[in-house]
Amino acid sequence: MSHRFDVVIVGAGAAGLFCAGVAGQLGLKVLVIDHGEKVAEKVRISGGGRANFTNREAAPANFLGDNPNFCRSALSRYGPKDFVALVQRHGIPFHEKHKGQLFCDRSAEDLIAMLLAECAAGGVERWQPCAIKGVSFSAASADGSGTGSYEIESDRGTVSTPRLVVATGGLSIPKIGATDFGYRLARQFGLRLVPTRPALVPLTFDGAHWAPYAQLAGLALPVWIETGAKKARMGFAEDLLFTHRGLSGPAVLQISSYWAEGTPIRLNLAPDTDLPQALARAKATSRKLIANELAQLVPARLADAWVQQDTGWQRPVAEASDKALNLLAERLARWEITPMGTEGYRKAEVTAGGVDTRDLSSQTMESKQPGLYFIGEVVDVTGWLGGYNFQWAWASAFACAQAMAAG
């Protein structure tokens, strides 16, 4: 059987479902196709199951890519306030955790139900699970309208449409169905790709070099973390988590998007403390071991692990030389270490890189290939940790739906 729709959207995730709902309610006949059985799996597992669905402070500065300004147009036309209004209209209770991060009070399922309700309101048809075997394009449509047409061969028959929206996401978390379909389709139609890499991902270190710190697995503490040099330097004040293989926690997830292979990261493990002054004061007033004094300034486990690195630190603080104490303070405040790699797409929250924004319209998300649109994570736009990537999904989807309805 052959079916015809005004719009076919590939991918039933955050961007795909939202785009479908908006386009359907604007009067377009919309079909969503996804190879998975469930919708919006990434929404379901995000934010510990409560979906950090946007960030009140979302702005272009919170995104990276080869052209960081590309996201400006879509974000300006559909911002956090707009999505919050939709959430409120559906009566979904939510709260702000910190730094503008908004979460569902109950469950991410509330958000998924909202997206499906919006699709239902727009009369959106959904085929799941449904595999796509191939996509072709003919420059002149069969009805003689003069517009091109995409022919999509699927498990449920052939579908034709003048507008094809790719909302297939990135390569992150393959166990929930991530594939490279969107990138392959972009390449098929001659679009450029920015090399992909795991982002918002834990960093790993060489086993031998990490041995002194492996005992700290499970320890969390607030830090200042940075990478890059001069104008390219980027830093965050966030919580760090030690793991058996390396470092994780919000601080490392944030910096991982900016980290370049073979370069170091730098950490201040006591960002709110003047360590040289505190240790000098302890030397003048205390008879305790350096480790015990240090444990007043940083977590005790960290203090113990640190003093093991130098025999000059394994003594009462009053007996330590000024040079040894200054070196200890320096190592804690400017710990420089070079990651071996990352935990990969398996643990990455998002994929950096993707469809090159030079080949897309920032106004409409349409590519150089007529009638072919790309939205959400498949595009070379990557947000910080904290709800920014969902806001990009909503904003890019909205811009695309509006453009298709107007066209």
N, C-alpha and C positions, 0 to 999 in steps of 0.2 A: 504494500500500500504506500501511496505517496501522500504526504501531509504538507500543508503550507501554513506558515506563521509569519506575522509581521517581524517578529524578533525571536531568535533562538539564543538562549544563554547556556553556555557550557560551564557547569560548576554550581552546585547547590550549597555553597558556603555563605559567609557573611555578605560579601559583595554581590554574588550572583543572585541570592534571594532578595536582597534589598532592591537591586536594580529591577528585578522582575516585578516586584510589588509596585514600585513607582511607575514603571512603564505600563503595566497592566491597568493601573488606575487612571493613567492618562489616555487610555483608549486603544492601546496596542494589543494585538493578539500575541501572547507570549508563551513560549515553551521553554522549560528548564530541563536540561539533560545532565545526569550525573551517573558515573559508573558505580558509585557506592550505594549501599542499601539505605544508609541514614543520611539525613541532611545536617549540615553545619556541625560536623564533628569537632572542628577546631574551636567553635564557639562553646560547645558542650564541655570541653576539658579545660578551657582557659580560666585563668584567675582562680585556680583551685576549685573549679566547678561553679564559680559564681560570676564568671565573665566580666573582666575589666573592660567594659564596652566602649568607653571613651575617656578622654581626659579634658577637664574644663579648660586647661591651659594650652591645648593643642594649637600650634602655630608652625609655619614653614621651618622655623629654626630647629624644630624637633624631628626633622626628617633628613635623611641622607640619600645620596645617589649621584650619578654623574652630573645631573642638573638638579641641584637641591631646590631651585625655584619653581620647578615644574608643578609641584603640588599646590602652589599658591592660589591659582585660580579656583580649583575645585573646593579647597578648604574655605575660601572666602565666601563661597556661595552656599555651602552646607557645612556649618560648624557644629561644635559640641552642643550648643544651645538648641539647635534644630533637632538633633537626635534625642536629646533629653526630653524635649517637648513630646516627641513621639512615644517614648517610654512612659511618660506620665499619662498620656492619653490612653494608653493601654492598662493603666493602673498598676504598673510594675513597681514595687518598692525597691529603692536603691539607697546606697550611702557612699559618702566620700571617704576613702581610706586615708590617704595622705597624698600630698603633691598633686592634687587635682584628679586623682584616680577614682573613677566611679565604678562600683560593683553592684550587682543584683543582691538584694537582701537574702532572697531564698535560694534561687538556683539559676544557672544559665539556661535551663529549660524554659524559663519564663520568656527569655529573649528569643529563643528559637520559636516558641509558640507565637510570639508577636510577629516575627518575620513571615511565618506561614499564614497568619491571619491577614497580613498585608497582601500576600500573594493571592489568597482566596478572594479578598475584596477586589482584586484586579482581574479575577477570572483566569489566573495563570494555570497552565497545564504543566504537570511535572512527570517526567519519565525517570523512574529509579527502581532498581539498578538498570542502567542501559549503557552499553558500550558503544562507542563511536568507531566505526571501521575505517572511515575516510571522509575527507572534506574536499570538495572541488568548487570552482567558481566559474561561472559563465558571464561574460561581459554584458550580454543582452538577455533579459528575462523572457521566458516563454510567453508571458501575457502581452509582450510588445510595449511595455511601459517605458522601456529605454534604460531602466536601472538594472544593475547586475543582480545575479542570484547565486546563493550558496546552496549546493546540494550536499546534504549530510547523510551518509550511509550509517544506519544504526541498527542495533538488535531489533528494534521495533519498526523497521521500515525506513524509507527515504523521506527526508524532510527538506523542503526548500524554503528559503527565506532571503530577503534582501539585506538583512542586518544580522550579523553574527557577533555575539559578545563572548569574549573569553574571560572567564572568572575562575580559572582552575587553580589559583594559588601557586605556592612554590614547592620546593622539594622537602620542606621540613616535616618531621614526624611521619615517615612513610607508613608506619603501622596503622595510621588512620586513613590511608588511601592517597597520599601525596604522589603525584607523578610529574613527568616532564612534558605532558601533553601540550600545555600552553606554549612552551618554548618551541616545541617541534612545529606547531601550527604557525607560529610567527616566522620561523625559518622557512617553512614551505612557501609562504607568501612574500619572501624577500625582505623581511624586516630584520634589523640588526638586534643583537643581544649583548647586553653587558654581562660578562662572566659572573656566574652565580657562586655564592659561598654561604655557609651557615652564619647566621647572625643571631644576636641575643642568645648566646650559647656559652656553656662552661668552657674554661681553658684548661688544658692538660700540660704536664711537665714531665721531663725525662725522669724515669724512675729513680736513678741514683741521686740526681740533684734534688729530687723531691723528698728523699728519705727522711731528712731532719724535720720535715713539716707534716709527713703523713700521719703522725700521732695526733695532729690537731684536727683531724676529720670530725666534722660536726660543730666546730667552734664558729660562732658568728659574732661580728663586731662592726661598728660603723667605721668607715675609712674614707680617705680621699684617694681616688685612683685616677691615673692619667696615662696617656700614650701619645706618641707623635712628638715632633720637634717644632719649635718656633711657631709659625702661623698655623701649622697643621696640628698643634697640640690640642687634645680634647680631654676634659676631666669631669668627674662626677663625685658628688658626696652621697654615698649610698652604703648599704650593708654588704659586708663580705662574708662568704661562707667557705671554710676550708673543707676539701673532700679528700678521699684517699688518693685520687689521681691528680688533683690540682685545686683550682679555685672556681667558685660559683657564687651564687647570690646576686642580688640586683646590681651591685657595683660591677661585677665581672660581666654579667650579661650586657649591661650598657656599654662597657668599654670594648667588648668583643666585636661590636659592629664597626669600630674604628681601628681596631688592631690589625697591623699588617704582619704577615708571616715573617719570622726572623728578627723582629724588633721587640724591644723590652716593654714591659709595663712598669709603672712606678706607683708605689703605695705609701701613704702616710697612715700607719696603723694606730696612731693616737692623734687624730687631726685637731682635737680640741684642747690639747695639752702642750705646754711649753716644756718639752722633755729635758733639755739641758738645764733649765732653771730648777725643775722639780728634782732632778738627780743631784744637782749641786746643793740644794737645800737639805736633801736627805743625807748627803755626805757630812754636812756640818752638824746634824742633829741626831743621827740614828746609828745604832750599832748592829742593825739587822743585815742579813745577807742582801746583796743586790737584787736577787730574785724576789725576795719578800717585799722590798720597796717598790720594785717594778710592778708587782702584782696590785699595787694601789692605783696604778696608772693605766694598765692594760689588763685583759683577762689573765688569770693566774697561769693557765695552761700555756698561753702565749709567752708569758714572762719566763716560765721554766724552759720552754723550748729555745728561746732566744739566748739565754745565758749559757746554754750548753755549747754554743758555737765558738766560745772564746774563753780560755782559762782565766784571762784577766777579769772576767765578769763573775767568776765562781768564788766570790769572797765577800766579806762584809763590806758594805758600801763605804764605810769610813776609811777602809784600807785601800780602796781603789784609786788609781791615778785619775787626774782630771782628763787626761787623754783617753783613757779607757772608757770613762763615763760619757765623754763627748762622742766617741765612736759608737757606743751603744745607742745613744740618742739618735745619731745620724742614721744608723742602720734601720731603726724602727720608723723614723720619719721619712726616710727616702729609700725604702726597700725596692731595689730594682731587680727584676727577674724576667727572663725571656721564656715565654711559653713554647712548648714543643708543637702544639697544635690545639685543636678544639675537640669537643665531644661529637662533632659532626652533625649532620642533618637529623640524626636519631634523637638528639637532645635539643636541637636548635628550635627556638620559638618561631623564627621567621627565616626567610631566604632573602639575602641581599643580592642586588643585581636583577637581571631579568630583561624584559622587553625594553629596548632603548627608547627613552622618551623623545629623542630627536625624531623618531618615526611616528610619534603620536601627537594629537592636538591636545593641549592642556585644557582647552575649553570643552571639548566633546568626548575625549578619549578615543576618537576614531583614528585609525592608523592611516598610513599612506595608501594602504590597500582599501579601496572604497567599500564602505559597509562593514568593515572588520574592526571591532573595538576591543580594547584590553582594559580591565579594571582590577583594582585590588592588588594583592601581593605579587601577581605575575609580572607587574610593571616594576621597573627599576626605581621604586620609591620605598624606602624602609624607615619606619618610625622607631623612636626610642621605646624602651620598656615602659609600660604604664597606661595602656589604652590607646596609644597613638596609632598603631597599625589598624585597629578597628575603625578609628575615625577616618583614616584614609580609605578603608573599604566603603564606608557609608558615603563619603564625599565624592569619590570617583564614580561610584555606582549611580549616585543622584545626578551628577553632571552628564553621565552617559545617557541615562533614561530621559532626562529633559531634552537633550539634543536629538535623540531618536524620535521623540514625540513631536518636536518642532519641525523635524525634517520631513 
